[in-house]
Amino acid sequence: MPGLLERQRLPDCLADHDRQCRSLLHELGVERAYGVGHSSGGSITLQAALDEPDLFAGLVLLEPAPSPAGPSS
């Protein structure tokens, strides 16, 4: 996660985590991914898929915390 070693500001909300995860996938050149998340990670994974559905081939959500209501952009 950006910020851990550089002491930058960590993400403030799930939308920030979502954007950082998608950004990392793009930087790594990943065209399609399987998203896996538990609890708040499930919410982040779901939000990422709502924001950019073509990036995900499938999702595995384990007890996601309720939060995504649609694209965050």
PyMOL commands that place a pseudoatom at each C-alpha (Angstrom):
pseudoatom trace, name=CA, resn=MET, resi=1, chain=A, elem=C, hetatm=0, pos=[0.000, 0.000, 0.000]
pseudoatom trace, name=CA, resn=PRO, resi=2, chain=A, elem=C, hetatm=0, pos=[1.385, 3.390, -0.857]
pseudoatom trace, name=CA, resn=GLY, resi=3, chain=A, elem=C, hetatm=0, pos=[2.279, 5.312, 2.246]
pseudoatom trace, name=CA, resn=LEU, resi=4, chain=A, elem=C, hetatm=0, pos=[3.457, 2.461, 4.415]
pseudoatom trace, name=CA, resn=LEU, resi=5, chain=A, elem=C, hetatm=0, pos=[7.121, 2.937, 3.563]
pseudoatom trace, name=CA, resn=GLU, resi=6, chain=A, elem=C, hetatm=0, pos=[6.963, 6.535, 2.363]
pseudoatom trace, name=CA, resn=ARG, resi=7, chain=A, elem=C, hetatm=0, pos=[4.805, 7.764, 5.253]
pseudoatom trace, name=CA, resn=GLN, resi=8, chain=A, elem=C, hetatm=0, pos=[2.272, 9.288, 2.878]
pseudoatom trace, name=CA, resn=ARG, resi=9, chain=A, elem=C, hetatm=0, pos=[-1.391, 9.712, 3.803]
pseudoatom trace, name=CA, resn=LEU, resi=10, chain=A, elem=C, hetatm=0, pos=[-3.196, 6.376, 3.828]
pseudoatom trace, name=CA, resn=PRO, resi=11, chain=A, elem=C, hetatm=0, pos=[-6.594, 6.110, 2.104]
pseudoatom trace, name=CA, resn=ASP, resi=12, chain=A, elem=C, hetatm=0, pos=[-9.392, 7.746, 4.080]
pseudoatom trace, name=CA, resn=CYS, resi=13, chain=A, elem=C, hetatm=0, pos=[-12.297, 5.705, 2.765]
pseudoatom trace, name=CA, resn=LEU, resi=14, chain=A, elem=C, hetatm=0, pos=[-13.227, 2.644, 0.762]
pseudoatom trace, name=CA, resn=ALA, resi=15, chain=A, elem=C, hetatm=0, pos=[-13.363, 4.655, -2.465]
pseudoatom trace, name=CA, resn=ASP, resi=16, chain=A, elem=C, hetatm=0, pos=[-9.693, 5.595, -1.975]
pseudoatom trace, name=CA, resn=HIS, resi=17, chain=A, elem=C, hetatm=0, pos=[-8.783, 1.921, -1.468]
pseudoatom trace, name=CA, resn=ASP, resi=18, chain=A, elem=C, hetatm=0, pos=[-10.830, 1.019, -4.540]
pseudoatom trace, name=CA, resn=ARG, resi=19, chain=A, elem=C, hetatm=0, pos=[-9.038, 3.593, -6.707]
pseudoatom trace, name=CA, resn=GLN, resi=20, chain=A, elem=C, hetatm=0, pos=[-5.609, 2.506, -5.422]
pseudoatom trace, name=CA, resn=CYS, resi=21, chain=A, elem=C, hetatm=0, pos=[-6.324, -1.167, -6.116]
pseudoatom trace, name=CA, resn=ARG, resi=22, chain=A, elem=C, hetatm=0, pos=[-7.485, -0.443, -9.660]
pseudoatom trace, name=CA, resn=SER, resi=23, chain=A, elem=C, hetatm=0, pos=[-4.522, 1.864, -10.223]
pseudoatom trace, name=CA, resn=LEU, resi=24, chain=A, elem=C, hetatm=0, pos=[-2.115, -0.876, -9.098]
pseudoatom trace, name=CA, resn=LEU, resi=25, chain=A, elem=C, hetatm=0, pos=[-3.706, -3.402, -11.454]
pseudoatom trace, name=CA, resn=HIS, resi=26, chain=A, elem=C, hetatm=0, pos=[-3.305, -0.931, -14.342]
pseudoatom trace, name=CA, resn=GLU, resi=27, chain=A, elem=C, hetatm=0, pos=[0.320, -0.151, -13.417]
pseudoatom trace, name=CA, resn=LEU, resi=28, chain=A, elem=C, hetatm=0, pos=[1.086, -3.888, -13.357]
pseudoatom trace, name=CA, resn=GLY, resi=29, chain=A, elem=C, hetatm=0, pos=[-0.483, -4.295, -16.793]
pseudoatom trace, name=CA, resn=VAL, resi=30, chain=A, elem=C, hetatm=0, pos=[-3.276, -6.567, -15.576]
pseudoatom trace, name=CA, resn=GLU, resi=31, chain=A, elem=C, hetatm=0, pos=[-6.072, -6.658, -18.139]
pseudoatom trace, name=CA, resn=ARG, resi=32, chain=A, elem=C, hetatm=0, pos=[-8.536, -8.867, -16.232]
pseudoatom trace, name=CA, resn=ALA, resi=33, chain=A, elem=C, hetatm=0, pos=[-8.406, -10.046, -12.634]
pseudoatom trace, name=CA, resn=TYR, resi=34, chain=A, elem=C, hetatm=0, pos=[-10.355, -12.115, -10.162]
pseudoatom trace, name=CA, resn=GLY, resi=35, chain=A, elem=C, hetatm=0, pos=[-11.188, -9.952, -7.151]
pseudoatom trace, name=CA, resn=VAL, resi=36, chain=A, elem=C, hetatm=0, pos=[-11.251, -11.604, -3.715]
pseudoatom trace, name=CA, resn=GLY, resi=37, chain=A, elem=C, hetatm=0, pos=[-12.168, -9.835, -0.495]
pseudoatom trace, name=CA, resn=HIS, resi=38, chain=A, elem=C, hetatm=0, pos=[-13.437, -10.402, 3.040]
pseudoatom trace, name=CA, resn=SER, resi=39, chain=A, elem=C, hetatm=0, pos=[-15.358, -7.896, 5.189]
pseudoatom trace, name=CA, resn=SER, resi=40, chain=A, elem=C, hetatm=0, pos=[-14.265, -4.373, 4.210]
pseudoatom trace, name=CA, resn=GLY, resi=41, chain=A, elem=C, hetatm=0, pos=[-11.997, -5.962, 1.567]
pseudoatom trace, name=CA, resn=GLY, resi=42, chain=A, elem=C, hetatm=0, pos=[-15.142, -7.458, 0.060]
pseudoatom trace, name=CA, resn=SER, resi=43, chain=A, elem=C, hetatm=0, pos=[-16.697, -4.005, -0.102]
pseudoatom trace, name=CA, resn=ILE, resi=44, chain=A, elem=C, hetatm=0, pos=[-13.557, -2.577, -1.705]
pseudoatom trace, name=CA, resn=THR, resi=45, chain=A, elem=C, hetatm=0, pos=[-13.505, -5.405, -4.256]
pseudoatom trace, name=CA, resn=LEU, resi=46, chain=A, elem=C, hetatm=0, pos=[-17.193, -4.944, -5.036]
pseudoatom trace, name=CA, resn=GLN, resi=47, chain=A, elem=C, hetatm=0, pos=[-16.797, -1.173, -5.421]
pseudoatom trace, name=CA, resn=ALA, resi=48, chain=A, elem=C, hetatm=0, pos=[-13.818, -1.667, -7.743]
pseudoatom trace, name=CA, resn=ALA, resi=49, chain=A, elem=C, hetatm=0, pos=[-15.903, -4.011, -9.909]
pseudoatom trace, name=CA, resn=LEU, resi=50, chain=A, elem=C, hetatm=0, pos=[-18.812, -1.553, -9.960]
pseudoatom trace, name=CA, resn=ASP, resi=51, chain=A, elem=C, hetatm=0, pos=[-16.481, 1.265, -10.997]
pseudoatom trace, name=CA, resn=GLU, resi=52, chain=A, elem=C, hetatm=0, pos=[-14.630, -0.728, -13.674]
pseudoatom trace, name=CA, resn=PRO, resi=53, chain=A, elem=C, hetatm=0, pos=[-16.481, -3.960, -14.505]
pseudoatom trace, name=CA, resn=ASP, resi=54, chain=A, elem=C, hetatm=0, pos=[-14.339, -4.823, -17.550]
pseudoatom trace, name=CA, resn=LEU, resi=55, chain=A, elem=C, hetatm=0, pos=[-11.281, -5.129, -15.297]
pseudoatom trace, name=CA, resn=PHE, resi=56, chain=A, elem=C, hetatm=0, pos=[-12.734, -8.113, -13.424]
pseudoatom trace, name=CA, resn=ALA, resi=57, chain=A, elem=C, hetatm=0, pos=[-13.283, -11.651, -14.684]
pseudoatom trace, name=CA, resn=GLY, resi=58, chain=A, elem=C, hetatm=0, pos=[-15.047, -12.607, -11.443]
pseudoatom trace, name=CA, resn=LEU, resi=59, chain=A, elem=C, hetatm=0, pos=[-15.422, -11.887, -7.750]
pseudoatom trace, name=CA, resn=VAL, resi=60, chain=A, elem=C, hetatm=0, pos=[-15.215, -13.925, -4.557]
pseudoatom trace, name=CA, resn=LEU, resi=61, chain=A, elem=C, hetatm=0, pos=[-16.818, -11.955, -1.706]
pseudoatom trace, name=CA, resn=LEU, resi=62, chain=A, elem=C, hetatm=0, pos=[-16.712, -13.363, 1.816]
pseudoatom trace, name=CA, resn=GLU, resi=63, chain=A, elem=C, hetatm=0, pos=[-19.065, -11.576, 4.205]
pseudoatom trace, name=CA, resn=PRO, resi=64, chain=A, elem=C, hetatm=0, pos=[-18.623, -8.144, 2.567]
pseudoatom trace, name=CA, resn=ALA, resi=65, chain=A, elem=C, hetatm=0, pos=[-19.449, -5.166, 4.743]
pseudoatom trace, name=CA, resn=PRO, resi=66, chain=A, elem=C, hetatm=0, pos=[-22.462, -3.361, 3.237]
pseudoatom trace, name=CA, resn=SER, resi=67, chain=A, elem=C, hetatm=0, pos=[-21.510, -0.094, 1.566]
pseudoatom trace, name=CA, resn=PRO, resi=68, chain=A, elem=C, hetatm=0, pos=[-21.300, 0.052, -2.272]
pseudoatom trace, name=CA, resn=ALA, resi=69, chain=A, elem=C, hetatm=0, pos=[-24.348, 1.671, -3.802]
pseudoatom trace, name=CA, resn=GLY, resi=70, chain=A, elem=C, hetatm=0, pos=[-23.064, 2.118, -7.341]
pseudoatom trace, name=CA, resn=PRO, resi=71, chain=A, elem=C, hetatm=0, pos=[-20.115, 3.601, -9.191]
pseudoatom trace, name=CA, resn=SER, resi=72, chain=A, elem=C, hetatm=0, pos=[-18.151, 6.008, -6.988]
pseudoatom trace, name=CA, resn=SER, resi=73, chain=A, elem=C, hetatm=0, pos=[-16.814, 8.163, -9.806]
for i in range(1, 73): cmd.bond("trace and resi %d" % i, "trace and resi %d" % (i + 1))
show_as sticks, trace
zoom trace
